Amino acid sequence: MAATPGVQFEVVWKPFQLDPTLPAQGKDKIQHYERKFGAGIKDQFPAMAQRMNRHGVEVKLIEGSKVANTMNAHRLLHYTLSHYGWEMQHKVHESLFRKNFNEGRNMGDDSELLDAATEAGYTEAQVSAVKEYLASDQDKGLIAEQDSQNKLRGISGVPYFEFEGQVGKGISGAQEPDIFVRIFNHMKSACGLEADSMELLFQRQAYESYVAMRRYIAVQFSNSIVGAVLRDVKQGKDIPLAA
């Protein structure tokens, strides 16, 4: 997004749970990954981390860290978006990511979630209110339903990206930044818009991460434009950059 000047983005995170059966107290992360991906995961992780670190996303696999149920993490993000908007939600999410991938904190622990809210700018009264919310069952059904619907749509892993709200026309897996720059610029060019005339809503679904982007003012992108861009990307075709 930083490489697409003149465009305003809103980043909105939506729920997707990789493993909703995990307990809130968590399981040993390395042991869990070895059971799920094989005993060689520790040897493979440095290469994966290096790729992400190259783009400024620092990740670590910390001995003794936990992988836990993220229902309440999703609920915190949903609550933050509903009450305080996308910018505050994004700050909470960034704190959660750092705690999880940088520091090896337990994301099933409500105290860690409340600390993330405080870091993002929650006042003491707001922290107290969200603490009561997390202790309740409010919105658990909503989050579970959203998670279920995404899996029924065929989303099986994250990150997953959708553009212009086009269901079923997403890109799965980590992508190089240039892919997104090309898509954004091509979409602008296809609509005959200058960069400074555009505002884009960039929604990212997940604490474990799905993303959708749609225009919310001015000219609506057509289904055919979005579909053609994503089809070309998936087929490895060169996408011309806008002038």
N, C-alpha and C positions, 0 to 999 in steps of 0.2 A: 504494500500500500504506500509505503514511503517513496517508492520509485514511480508512483503515478501522481505527479504534482497536479494541483488544481482541482482535485476531487476530494470531497468530504465523505468519509466512511463512518458508519456506525457498526461496531462489533458487538454482536449479541450472541451469547452462548446458550445453547439448548441441551437438554439431557440425552445422554447415551451411556448406558452402563455395559461395560465389557463383561462383567461377571456379577450379576445381582445376587448370587447365592453366597458371596463372601460375607463373613461376619463383620460387625462393626469393630470388634477388637482387633481384627486383622489376622493375617497369616504371614509367616516369614516370606518376604518377597522373593529372595533368591531361590528358596526351595519350591515356592509356587511356580516360578518361571521355569525351573528345571523340569517339574512335572508336566507343565503345559507345552514347553517348546523344546525340551531335551536338555541333556546334561551339559551340552556345549554352550549354553547361553552366556555363561560368564566370559568365555573366550570370544564370543561374537559381539558382546556388548560394547567394547571399546571402539570398534569400527563404526557401529551405529551412533554412538555418542559423538564421535569425531565429526560425522556428517552433520549432526544437528548443531554442534558447537561452532561449526564453520559459519552458520547463519545466526549466531548469537544466542542460541538456545542451549544453555548449559545443563547437562544431565549427568547424574552419577548413579551407580548401582552400589548402594551402601550396605555393608554387612549388618545384619540384624534389623534392617528396616522392614516395614510392614506393607502389605497390599491389603486393602480393606474395602468394605462396602461403602459406596459413595452416594447413597441415597440422600443423606443429609447435606452433603456437599452440593448436590444438584438442587436441593430445596433451598439452601442458602443463596445460590445464584439466582434461582427463580424469584425468591423473596426480594432480593436486592434489585433486580430488574423491575419488578412490579412497584416497588416503593420509591426507588431512588434513581432509576434510569440506567441506560446502558453504560455510561462512563464509570459510574460507581461499580456496576457489575463487573466490568472489565478489570478494574483495579483489584477487586476481590479475587477474580479468577487468576490474575497474575501472581497474587500472593499464594494462592493454593498450589499453583504450578511450581513455584519456587520451593515451597515447603515439601511437596511430594518428590519432585525430581532432583532437587538440589540438596535438600537437607534430610531426606528420608523420614519425614514426619508421617504419622498415622492420620490419613484423611477420613477415617471413620470416627475420630475422636472429636467430640463437639468443642472441646476447649481449643483445639487447633483451628477449627472453623471460626470460632468467635475471635480468636487472635487475628485471623486473616481479615475479618470484618473491621476490627479496630485499626489495623494497618491501612486499610483502604479509606478510612475516614469516618467510620461510624462513631457517633457520639456515645457517651456512657448510657444514655437513655435508650438509644437505638440498639445498642448491644444487648441491653436488658430485654427489650421487646423481641429481638430475634432469638434470644436464648429461650424464651417461653415458646416461641414458634417451633423451634427445633425439638423441644421436649414434647410437643404435641404430635398428633398424626396428620395435621393439616397439610394438604397438597401431596401426601404420599401417593394417593391413588392417581392424581393427575400426572405426577412424574413417572409412575410405573406405566401408565397408559401411553404417554408420549414415547417412552423407551420401547414399549411393545410395538407401537405403530411403526416406528422407524425400522425395527427388525422385520416386520411384515412387509415393508417396502423393499426388502432385500439388502439393507445396510447390515453388513456383518462385521465390520471393523472400522477403526478410526485411525487417522483423521479421514473424514469424508466431506467433500465440498460440493455444494449445489449453488448454481448461479441463477439469479433472476427468479428465484422461487420455482424453478422448473423441476418438478418431481421426476425422479428417475433419470436425470441427465447430469449426474454428478461425476466427480473425479474422486477416486478412492486412493488413499495412500499419500505419503509425504511427497510433495512436488517441489521442484526448484522454483525460486522466486520468479525467474524469467517467464515461467508458464503463466503465472497470474498477471504479470505486467502485460504480456501479449494479449491475454484474454480481455483485460480491462480496456486496453488501447483499441483492440479490434472492435469491441462493443461500442466504444465511443465513435470510432470512425464509421462503423456500419450505420449508425443513426445520424451521421452528419453533425455531431455535436463537438463543440470545442471543450477542452478540459475544464475551463472555468465556468461552464454552464451546467455542470453535472453535480449531482449529489447522489451518492450510492449508499444503500443500507447493506452492510456486510454482516450477515448473521452467521455465527459459528455455533453449531449445535454440539454441545458436550462440555462436561468437565473432562471427559476422555475424548471428545471433540468432533463435531460435525459442523460444516459451515455452509451457509446459504447467503447469497447476495441478491438484492433486488433494488431497482430504482424506486424511490418513493415520491418523486415529483417529476414534472416535465414529461418528456416523451417516454412511453413504455417500450422496452425492447420486445420485439416479437419473438414468439416461440421458435420460429425458423432460424433467426439470427443466433439465439443462444444454442440451439441444437447443432447448428452448423459449426460454431466455434468449438464446442466440446467434442464433436465428432472428429474434427481435424486434429485436436490435441491428442485424443485417444489413438488416432491412427498415425501419430508422429509427424503429421504434415507441418510445414512451416507456416506460421501465422504472421502475416505482415503487421508491422507496428504502425500505429497511427502517426501521421506527420506531426 
